[in-house]
Amino acid sequence: MKNNILLVLAVLILLSGCIEEQSIEELQPEESAPSADVPSDYSQTNDNESIKIATFNIQTFGLSKSSKPEVMEILTKIARNFDVMAVQEFRDSTNATIGFYLDAINSLAGPKYDVVYSPRLGRTTSKEQYAIYFNKEKVQYIAGSGFIFDDADNVFEREPYFARFKAGEFDFVIANIHVKPDDAKAEIRALGSAVEDTKKIADEDDFIVLGDFNADCSYYNEDNKEEDFGAGYNWIVEDSKDTTTKSTNCTYDRIVITDSAMEDYVENYDVFNFYAKYNISQSLAEDVSDHYPVWAEFYTDKDTD
């Protein structure tokens, strides 16, 4: 698998000069044969009554990181633990890494995944993209529903990305966000307002707001989160959780859901500690990311809104 990954990456780099900036769209990768090198972690094949939705800041994910086979091996295995995974911090002006990661995920045995993603965002030359990977056998992306919030007041460094999905009877909207650390308070306040504005036009009450909120430690006083974000929302990840791979103990990564979506929430969430799960070195864990994924589970057969 390592040689295959490097070969694909080399082709992508050669083609990068021909890749134009893309707007939001679905990628349609070619089918890949399952790899025997890395066993699939997918364990929900026989469970059609719930899905696991995760958020993962994959630190500075671009051509450099994707050229490291040992890092890609862990990242590929991680994705297979979830039916939906919202990713932050793609940094690749060629747009190659998003599709390369999808191909790696689909090289494993099990259901095929797809991805929707945002344009590159940011006020400076250091721009990022959001992406949402999903298991096509259990989750459907509602075509044309993805959009970037219109940040008329220019509050966000990277505006939140909204997209609508359906899994069984469960219809929901995901809002993917990477909050700027130094502006955490202002952006968290604006994020609550952005979701409220979107609810008015979405004809949907089940919203799952997730991402790297930088909502702890020196950046933000987490005691203020409910007041800053607004009423009618539930912060799933407890403030005591550490979502970082390094020596810090901070709850940066969050999942916030509307009261309506609480009817579909299984009351089951956790931080996915891939360092312990895959018994890897601390240095490799930090090469993968400075964040752990965080996930929550939702019923797919109880939606009533």
N, C-alpha and C positions, 0 to 999 in steps of 0.2 A: 504493500500500500504506500509506503514511503516513497518508492521510486515513481509510482503512478502520480502521487501528489506533486512531486517536483516536476514531472514531465508536463502535467496540466498547467502548473504555474508558469513554466517557461513559455508555453504556447500563449497563455493569457498576456504575459508581459510583451511578447512580440506583437500581439494584436492590439495592445493598448493604445497605440497611436491612431487606430481606426475607430476607437470607441468614442462616441459623442456623449455629451452630458444628457442624461435621461431624466424624464419626469417619472412620476409614480406609475408603475406598471407591474404586472406579474411576469416573472421569469419562467420560461418553459424549457428546462434543461433536457438534454438527451438522457434516456434511461441508461443507468450504469449497472454493471454486474456487481452483485454483492461481493465484498472483500472478505477474505478468510483471515486476514491479519489481525483485525480488531473486532471482537465480538460485539454484536448489537446489545445495547442496554435497554432496548424497548421492552417494557413489561406490561403494557396496557392493552395488548392485542385483543384479549377476550373481555375487556371491560368497556362496554359501550354506554354505560350509565354515568360516566364522569370523564372530565378532561383535566389535565394539569396545565396551568398557564404560568409561565415564568418570565422574569426579567433578568437580563444579564448585561452588565457593562463590560464588554471585552476590550480592555484597555488598548487604545491606539491600534486598532485592528486594520492592517493594511498589507501591502506587499511584503514588507519585512517579516512580520509575524507569520503570515501565511506560507512563507518559504521555510519555516522550521517544522520538520515532520513530527517531532516529539510533541510540539505544542498543538499542532493540528490534530494529532491523534486524540489528545484529551478533549479538545474543543468539539470534535466530531462525536465522541462518546457522550459528552454532556448533553448535546442537543437531543439525543435519542431518549432522554428521560422525560421529555415534555411533549405535549401535543401542540402547544403554542409557546414560542419563545421570542419575546421582544428584546432586541439587541440595540445597545447604544455604542457609540464611539467608533463606527467605521470611518477610517481616514484613508481614502484612496481616490485620487482624482481620476483614475482610469475606470472606476466602477467594477473592476475585475474581482475584487475580494468577496463581495456579496454573493456572486454566482459561484465562485470557486468554493466557498464554504458550503453552499447548497449541494454542489456536486459531491463534496466529501461526505456530507450527511447521507446522501442517497446512494453512496457506494457501499453502505452497510446493508445487511439483510433486514427485512422488515418493510413497513409501509413507506411510501414515497412522501417526501415533503415538498412544499413550494414556499415562495417568499414574496412579500410585497415590501416596498421600500420607498423612502422619501428622496427628494433631491438633496444635494449637499447644502448644509446650513451653517451659518455663523457669520458674525460681523467682520471677522478678520480673515486672513489668508488660511488660517488653520480651521478648515471646515470639516464637518462630520455629517454622517448619514444615519438615519434610523432604519432598521429592518425588522420585520416580523416573520419568522419561520413557522410553518404550521403543517401538521400531519394531514395530508389530503384525504385519508380514509375516514377521518373523524371530524374534520373541520373544513368549512367552506368559507372562502373570502367572498364577500359581496362585491362583485365587479364594479369598479368605478367609485367605490366608497372612500378610498384613501385620500386624505388631503392634509395640508399644513394649515394650522390655525393662522388666521389673518391678524397679525400682531400690530394693530394700528398704532399703539402707543410705544412700540419698540421696547418692550420690557424684557423679552426673552433673548438670550444669546442664541439659542436654537429653539425655534417655535415647536410646540408639541405636534406630533403626527397622529392623526386619528384614522382608524380603519374599522370597518364593521365586519363581523363574522357570524357564522351560525354553526352550531354543533348539536345535532339532534333537534330538540325543541328549544334549545337555549340560543337566543339571539343576543348579541352583546357588541359593544363598541369598546375598542382598546385605544387608550391615549398613551403614547410612548414619549417619554421626556428625559432629557439630560439637563438638569439644572446647573447653571453656572455657580460654582462654590461661593464666590464673593458676593453674589446677588441672590443667595438662597431664599432669604425672607421675602423679597419683592417678587421673585419668580413663583414661589409656592402660593403666595396670595393671588397672583395673576393666573396661576394654573387652575385654581378653583373657579375663578370667574370664567376662564376659557371653557371649562367643562360645562358650566351652567349655560353659557351662550350656545354651545354645540347641542346640548340637550333640547333646546327650544326648536331646533330645525331637524333633528335626527329621527324624530318619531320613535324613540327608543329610550327606555329608562335604565337599562342595565349597562352601566359604564364601569370599566376596569382601568384605572389610572395607575400606571406603573413605570418604573425606571429608576435612574440614579437621581434621587432628590437632593443629595448632599445634605440630608436633614438631620445632622447630628454634629457632635464634637465642636470644633472651633468655628464652623460655618453657620450653625443654626441651633437655636434652643428648641429642642423637640417638644418641650412642654407647651409650646404655643401652636403646635401643628393644627389641632382641630379648629382653633379660633382663626388662624391665618387662612386655612383652606376653605372653611365655611361649613355650615351645618348640612346634615343629610348624607354624610360620608363616613365610612368606617375604615380606619387604619389597621390593616390586617397584621402587619409585621410589628411585633412587640419592640419597645424601645430598648430592651435588654439584649436584643440579638446583635451579634457582630457579623456584618456582611463583607468584611474586608479580609484579604489573605495575608496581610502584613501584620506587624506587631500592634497596630492600632486596634481599638475596640469601638467601632462606630457603626451606627445603623443608617448607612447612607441610602441603601436600596429599599424601596417601599412598594407596597401594593395597596391602593386605596379604592374602595368600591362603594357604589351608591347603595342606599337603603334597599332599593328594589332588588339589586343583585345579591343582597344578603340571603334572599330566599333560595338562591341557587348555590350558595357557598356551602361546601361540605364541612366547614369548620376544621379544615386540615391545611396546614401550610408549613413551610420550613425553609431554612437556608441550606442550599445544596453544597456541602463541604467536599469538593472534589479532591482536595488534598488528602483527606482521610479515605474517601470512597475508593480512590484508585491507588492509594499507598505510594504517592510520588514524593519527590524531594521538595523542600520548601522553595528552593530556587526555581524548580520547574513550575510549581504552583504560581509563583510570582511572574514567571514568563507568560503563563496563560493569561492572567489578569490580576489586578489589585483588588478585584471584587469577586465575591461568590454569587452565583445565581440565587434568586429567591423565587419560590413558587407557591401557588395556592390551587386548590382543587375545587371544581364546580360540577354540579349535577347537569346532565344534558337532557333529562326527562321530566323536569319540574317547572319549566318556565311558564309563567302565567300572565306576564304583562303584554 
